[in-house]
Amino acid sequence: MELVYLWVEDYKNIEKNGFNFSPRFKCEFKYEYDENNKLKDNCELIIDYNKEYINIFPDNLNITAIVGENGSGKSSILDLLLNRYLNKNKLFFIYYQNNKLHFSGVSNRRSIDVKDSVTLNISINDFLNIVDDTKIVYYSNILNEADHVLPSVVKGHYLAKSINISTSYILDQNKTIETEFNVVNVRPKTGFDKIYRSYRIQQIQMALLAIKNTSEESFNPPFNIPDKIIIKNVNLKNLFIKFKEDFKENFEKKAFKELLDILEKSNSSEEIFSNYVKMNLILSLILENKDSPNLKKLLRDIINVKTLTSLEYFYENAKRELTNPHYLMNYSEFFDKADKLLREIEKFPKKISNGYEIELSIKDNEFDFLEIYERLIQQSEYFWDFNWRGLSSGEEVFLYQFSRFYFLRKNFKEDENLNLKIKRKEVKNLIWLIDEGEGNLHPEWQKRYINYLIEFFSKNFTQNIHIILTSHSPFIISDLPKENVIFLEKGEQLNPFEDGKQTFGANIHTLLSHGFFMKEGLMGEFAKDKINQVYNFISRKDTIFIKTKEEAQNIINLIGEPMLKKELQFLYDKEFEIDDIDKQIREHEEAIEKLKSKKKKND
């Protein structure tokens, strides 16, 4: 299945425009309106069949890129593909499946065989025919309010069932997580820090799933996959500071000092690690529910310097007090999870760094405790920091993106919103929307991004897949024929590569100046202004910014573009009558610097 064409009457910054997604066909909709500005029925649709079409991708895969400056309409097109539009908007889709063109949103046409160019008359209705055996998957790591869940009352008809795995959407889902205690007039709030921590744990779980369940053939990113993960206890002193601020009246400074002393007297690093967890569990639970009158009342009983003999007693005392059925607030569920977590900690390696940090092998651990921990931090503050061993922030972004894709591939969830099934049957077609997937990656990885997408999807998915991605990177365009690129300017599809010019394998500078409509050149504005100031100084047009010959010469020396530097130097020498000796000295100095650089490379 392949998306061929989308026409939109009016949506955000798109007005009466059509977009071609497939190199197999080129469509043009000749719309007409009556005297009441209503779209007429039986408007003309021209479909040109590309007889010279050659697929350079695997048989089950096609890729279309949408490029353009900010505000050009890239996100609007993704919105429409993901069904974020109202019923009143007129639009229609054409897609290619089983050697036929199929129409959605058209009342008088369902499907046709096309082996040549054809002209049709079509009428648009307000209903989209649902594409069978197809799901739309949307990914974006950009925090965008539009990616949040829309109320059902504002959703229009949709082209296919969709799955949203964008960062904003997942975070939005986590907002609904609240602690559910049997409490009168007390309901703890879930702050963004906790939402983010919960989201991060889910990310880690998906990444672990991908790493543990794949071979190098199916999941092979352009860096070494981490084999270990580090878990570090949060500093208790910061927690005590919060206590001091939130419980000024009940703050027992002596009691906390006693707790720290007991902690330091633990016999082993394993004990210290476990005791840190116990203290964090209790203290963070109290902080999270600090508005409860019961907790204020019980605080002195829980933290009682007279009865503290060990941290084990501290934990058990708190547990006993907070699960007492005589009180309105009962934390039995919390302590059930806490006890499970502590039992999981017993399985950790014996060697723990100073009692604060452990290093777990991904291969040798199941990480079942992560789900327990994720639920616990909804009822308390977080107490662990997680880090991958030897993974940079860019590598982490890459790992999380593709592990999210892999998560769907394995159908780990029964929820149809999180798997590739419809009515328990695996779908045959996928439209995969990726919003600036390469955005946080180094240019070297941007160069590899399309190649890795092709490699990953061809090895891990058997469905027919049409990847539609937005991008600001010229490297993306250089990997695609121009027929696979939608160039946008102010909501309209343009063709900046006419006269036989191509994007595939093209020079990056050409792609930047044409594909991204950079009309003012490729030089940075600051550098361009400085160079113009030098030129104006030399030509005596303006001496406000550059005041001396030495200053002008220093800027000329900095210029990296050889031809521009040479021309400016020529004008400078001519204007200020620089004699041949000075020129020769400068040329010899430049030659010496080149030789030094060459020698350094050889060494």
C-alpha positions, 0 to 999 in steps of 0.5 A: 500500500502506498499513499499517492495523493492528498488534496485539501480545500482548507486546513490551517495554512493549506488552501486548495492544494494537492500533494503528490507522495508517490513517484509512480503517479503525478496527480493534478486536481482541477477544482472549480467553485460555483457562484456561492463559493461551493466546490462543484461536483465532477471536477477534473482529476488528471493522473499521469502514470510514470512509465519510467518509474524505477523503485530503488527501495526494497519491494515492500518499502517506499519513502517520501520526504516533506521539506520546507522552511518553518511554517511551510505546512509540513506539520499540517500535512502530518496532521491530516494524515494522522486524522487531526482535522474536523469533519467540515474540511473537504479533502480526499486521498488516493492510494495504490494497492494491489495494482489499483488506485483507490479513492477515499473521500470521493463519492463517485469513484472507488478504484481504477486500474491505471496503466496509462495517463487518465482524466477522471471526473470526481466529486468530493464527499465528507466521508473517508473510506477506511483503508482496510488492513492498514495502520498509520504510525506517528513518531515525533520527539518534538514536544508539541501541544498538537500531539496530545490527545484530541477529544473525540467530539473534534475528531473527523473521519479517518483514513486508517486506524492510527498509533501515536508514539510521539513523545508529547502523546506518551507524556500526555497519557502519563498525566492521567496517572494519579495515586488512588488511596482511600483518602478523605479530601486528599488526592496527591497530584502528579507533577511533571517531574514525576510524569517525565520520570515515568515516561523515562522508565518506559523508554528504558524498558522499550530500549531494554526490550529491543536490545535483549530481543534482537540480534545484530542483524535486526537492530544494528545502530551506528554505535556500540549497543550498551551492555550495562545500565547504571542505577544510582540512589538519589542523594538523601541530603536533598530530600532532607532539605525538602523536609526542612522546608515542608515540615518546619514545625515537625522537623526533627534535625536530630532524628535525621542525623541519627538516621544518617549515622545508622546508614553509615554504620551499615556493614556492607555496600549492599546494605547501604544501597538497600537502606538508601532505598528504604529511606527514600521510599518512606521520606518521599512518600511523606513528602508526596502526601504532605498535606495529609493531616494523618501524616503530619500527626504520624510524622513524629511517630515514624521518625522517633529518635528514641526508638530508632535502632536500625534502618530496618526498624525505621522501615518496618515502623513506618510500614506498620503506622502507614498501613494501620486500618484505624487511619483513613489513609492506608498505604498497603498497596504502596508497601506491597510494591515496595516490598516487591522492589526490595526483594528484587534488589536482593537479586542485584550483584553483590558488588555495589559501588560505595553502596550508592551505585550499581551496574547491571548487565543487560544480558544477565538481568530481566529488569522486572523491577522497573515496572514496580519502580515506575508504579511506585514513583506515582505514589512517591518521589523518584529515588533512582537515577538511570544511565546507560554505560558509555552512551552519549545523548545523541546515541540515546535519542537514536536508541529510544527512537528505534526501540519505540519502532521495535516495540510495535514490531513485536506486538508486546501489548494487546491494546490495538492502540499499541500494536500492529493488529486490527481485530487480533489480525496483523495488518498488511500495510503501514503508513509510518509518519516520522516528524524530524526523526534525524533532528537531534542527530550529528550530521554524520548520522543524518547522512546515514539516517535513510540508509538505517531506516531502510535497513531497519524496516526491511529486516524487522517488518514484513508489511508494505510500508510507506514512510513519510517524514519531515526534515530540515536536513539536506542529507535526507534529500540527497538520498531520495529522488526528487519524485520522492520529495514534497517541496513546500512553500507557504502550504503549496507543493513546488518543484525547485528541481526542473530542467532535468536536475535531480536531488538523488546524490546531489551536492549538499550546497545545491540542495540547500539553495534549491530544496530549502529555498535559501534565497539569501545564500548559504553563508551565515548572516554575521559573517556576510555582514562582516565581509560586506563591512570590509568591502565597504571599507575598501571601496571607501563607501562606509568606514563606520564599522571597519576603521583601520586597514589592519582590522580589514586585513585580519577579517580577510585572513579569516575568510574560508571561501578561497575565491571570495578571499582572493577577490577581496585581497586583490581589491585591498592590495589595489586600493591601499597600494600594497607593494610586491614585497608585502605580498610576497611575505604574505604568500610565503607565510601562507605557504609555510602554514600549509607545509606545517599543516601537511607535516602535522598530518603526516606525523 
